[in-house]
Amino acid sequence: MGAKNTTGRKNMKLIAAGLAGLLGLAITVTHADAAELRLAHFMSPMHHMQKRMMEPLAEKLAAETDGEVTLRIFPSGELSKSAAAQWKTALTGVADITFGLQGYTSETFPRTMFVVAPGLFHSSTEATKALWENIDALAPDYERAKLLAAWAAEPAIIMTKTVPVETMDDMKGLKIRTADQVGAAIVQAMGGTPVPLPASEMYTALDTGVIDGIMSDASTIASFKLHEVANYFTVGLPSSTSAYFMVMNKDSFGNLNEEQQAKLDALTGQELSMTASKSYADEAAHGLQMVREAGKTIIEVQPAVLEDFHAKSDIVVQSMLQAAEAAGIDGETILEGLRGSVSATQ
């Protein structure tokens, strides 16, 4: 009888141990399927992209995956201080997801830079829609990462401190901050001197006279309080825009299971990009309202100025096409596709 009890107790212990092992395995599998993704950017945590795009995306992703996949946002360059390094930050896995501008490393995105060609688009929505309608032609720019979103801002305006820009001649000799090679080429074509600076340095550079003005979309007015240091705001030019990306490290995406990948895909892509472009449009309108409330001067360009600008911007576009051809890229086809998207909406 005692022997039977001993045997029974041993069997119970073995069963209990087995159950514990299975439970531990189940816990391990559940843990392995959970992921906290690090989303890095160089803007303030109060920037409209964090508030209107990143935080809502984090909330939706957590809800859709029942908390299995979460986003932890690292603003203000916590993981990578350089605005120009955000693409590399994603590729190397320092962050799982990053937000940045293609124009900061224009040579990495030779196809996408046609989206920011001068005179092509009238709004951020128009540009972003055309971008996604031609995404297959632009896709080689992003083959080293998982593209989550790509969008554009409103066409750039010119903000100056002491010299009102009413004609193209007024640009001659002015030092103008630009964000990318296309903007720099436009400023040069108008007789100015382009000065490449990250957005975070615009306020101080204009305030101290390091630069005479800024070429940027109007969303930067509110984001960087430019209405405090600029006095003249020239609007209505069919100028270049700025392109933006949100990309993910390929291994980080591959580490998600198929269901999680599908849910992330459903929350990103063109729909998320259009949300971002609308935020830039709203912020641009808000920025110009701040200019009016500050009593600064808004200059609406005249038809003759537009003719002059188009003539100079065509020089820039031809230069872009020549550079693309030298790199073995069919820029004409890309440009034709983008223009076709604009025509289809008019």
N, C-alpha and C positions, 0 to 999 in steps of 0.2 A: 504493500500500500504506500509505504514511504517512498519507495523507488519510483512508483507511478507519479506521485506528487512532485518529486524532484524533476522528473522528466517533463511533466506538464509545465512546471515553472520555467524550465529552460526554453521550452517551445514558445511560451508566452513572451519571454525576453527576446527571443529571436524575431518573433512577429513584431514586437514593439520596436526593435532596432530597425527592422526592415521598413516599417511605416515611417519611422523618423527619417530614415535615409531618403525615402521617396518624397516626404514632405520637404526635406532640405533641398532635394533636386528641384522640386516644383518652385520653391522660393528662389533658387538660383536662376531657373529659366525665366521666371517673372522679372527678376532683377535685370537679367541680361537683355530682356526686351524693352526695358525702360531706358530712356535717354534724356539727358539735359544738354541741350545744344546751346553753345555760346555764340551770341550774336554781337559782333563788335562794330562800333562806328566812332567817328571822330568829332561828332557834333555834341552840343550840350544835351543833357537829358530832357531839357524843355523844348528841344527842337521839334518842329511840327511833324517830322518824319517818325520820331519815336512815339509821339502822342497819337498820331492818326494812322500810322501804318504798322510799326513794330509791336507796340503794346496790344493793339487789337488782334494782330496775327498770333501773338503768344497766347492770348486768351482763347482764341478759336482752336488753335492746335491742341492745347491742353484739353479742351472740352471734347474735341472730335476723337482724341485718342484715349479718353478716360484717364488722363494724367500720365499716360505712358511716355509721351514725348512733350517736353517743356522747353521753353526758350528763356534763357537768362541773358538779359541785355547788359552789355558793357559799354557805356557811352564815354564821351570825352577822351577818347584815345587810351582807355585803361589797358587794353591789350596791345594796341598798336597806335602810337601817337601821330605818325605821319599819315596825312590824308592821302598821299600818293601811294602808300604802301598797303592799302586795304585789299587790293586784288591779291597781292603776294601773301598777305596775312591769311587769306582763305586757302590759297594753294598749299601753303606749308602746314596748315592745320593748327596754327596758333589760335585761330578762332574757327568755329564750324561754319559760321555765316558772317559775311561782311557787307557793308553798304559803302559805296564810293562813287567816284566820277570817272568815266572812261577817259575824259579829257586830261586828267592828271598824268596819265601814261598813254597818250594818244597813239603811240607807235604799237601798243599792244592791241588796239581796237581799230585797225585801219578801215574796216567796213562800217562799223557803227558810227564813225566820225562823219560819214556822209549824212547822218540824221541831223547833225548840227550845222550843216551847210547853210550859209546866209541866204535869206529870202525864200527858203523852201516852205516853211510852215508859219501859220499865223497864231497858233496856240499850242499849249502843252498837250491838250487832248488830241489835236490833229496829228502832232508829231508822234505821240505814243501809239496811236492807232496804226499809223503808217509803219512804224517800227515793227509791230507785231504782225502786220500783214506781209512783211518781208523778212520775217525772222529766219527763214531757211537760208537766205542769202547772207545774213549776218552771223549765223551760227558758228562758223569757224573761229570767230573771235573768242568764243566761250568754251571751246572744246576741252579745256583743261579743268573746268569746274562745272558744277551743276547750276545752271541759270535759274534763279527763282523769280526774278523780276528785272525789267529794264524799262525805263521811261524817260521823258524829257520835261524840261521846265518851259516856262513862257519865253518868247524871244527876248533877247537882252535889251536893256536900255543903257543910256550913258549917264552917269552921275558925276558931276564935277563940283569943285569947291569954289573957284574964283572965275572961271571962264564959262559962260553959257554957250552950249553947242547948238547953234541954230542952222548952220550949214556945214558941209564937209570941210570947208576951209578953216573953220574954227578948231578943227582937230589937229591942225598942223603944229608940230612941236610939243604937243601935250604928252605927258607920260601917263599911260592908261593901263590899269591893272587888267589882265586877262587870265582866264582859267585854263585855256588850252591853245593848241597850235592854230586852230581855225580862228579863234578870236584874235590871236596875235597877228595873223595874216590880214584880217579885216582892218585892224588898227593901223597896220603898216600901209595898207592900200589907201587909207584916208589921210596919211601923212603924219600920224602919231607914232609914238614909241611904245611898243608893248612891254609891260613889266609883269612877268609871271610871279604871282604871289598866291599862297593859300588863302582861303576865305577868312580865316581867323586873323589875318594880318591887315585886312583891308581898312578897318576903322583907323588904326594907329597910323598907317602909311598915308592915308588921305589927310588926317588931322595934322600931321607933322610936315606935310609937303614932300614926302618921299615920292608920292605920285600926285598927278593933277586930277585924276578921275578914275572911274571904275566902269568897265563894261561887264554887266552881269544882269541876270533876270531880276525883276523887282521883288522876288521873295526874299532876297538877301537884305532888303531894307529893314524888315521887321526882325529877321534872325540876327542881324549884326548891328542894329541901331544906326544905320547909315544916314538916316534923316537928320541925325545930330551933327554930322560933319560935312555932308554935301549940301549945296545950296541950289543946284540946278539939276533937273532931271529931264533928259530928252527922251521922249517916248514916241512910239509909232513907227520906228524903223523896222523893216522886215529883216532883222539881223539874225545872227546865229542863236541857237539855244544851247542848253547844257544837257548832256545825257548822264543818266545815273544807272547803277546796277545794284542788285542784291544777289550775291552768289554764295554757293555752298561748296565746301570741300567734298570732293567725290567720295572719298573713303567714309566720311561722316554720313553721307547719304546712303552709301552701301551698307553701313552698319545698322540701318533701320530695317525692320522686316517689311515684306511686300505691302502689307496692309497699311503700315505707318507711312511708307513712301507714297502710296496712293492718296492718302489723306493730306499729306503735305503738298503733293502736286495739285490737289483740288483747291487748296487755299492760296496757291501762288500762280505764277504765270501772268497771262494778259489781264485777268481781273484785278489782281493785286497791283499790277503796273498802272492800270487806269485809276485806281484809288490814289496812288502816289502822285500821278500827274494832276489830278484834281486838287490835291492838297497844295501843290506848287502854284496852281492857278489862283486858288483862294488866298494863299499867302502873298502872292504878288498884288492882288487887289487890296489886301489889307495894308501892305507896305505903302502903296501909293496914297491910300487914305491917310496914313500917318504923315506923309509928306504934306498933304493939303492942310492937315490940322496943325502942322508945325509952321505953316505960312511960307513954305519954300516954293520955288518956281518950277512949274511943270511946263515943258516946251513941247508942243505938238509939231512934228516936222511937216513942212509944206511939200506940195507935189514936186516942185523943182528939186528939192533935196532928195526925194525918193528916186528920181531919175538918176541923179548923180550917184546915189548909193548903189543902185542896181548895177550901174556900169562898173563900179569898183568891186562889188561883190562877185561879179562874173569873173573877174581876174582871179579871185580867190578860188572859186569853184574849178576853174581850168587848171589851176596849180594843184588842187587836190586830185583831179583826174590824172594828171601827169605823174604825181607821186604814186598813185595806186597802180598805174600801168607799169611803172618801174619795179614795183613789188610783186608783179604778176597777178594783180587783182583787177577784175573787170568792173571798174568804178562806174562806167557808163550804164551798165545793166542795173547796178544797185541804185543809181540815181534815177534812172528811168522808172524803176519799180516804186520808189518812194514818191516820185512825182505823180505816178499813176494812181497811187492811193489818195493823194490830195484831190486830183481831178474827179475821182469817183464820188467824193463827198460834196462836191460843189454843184 
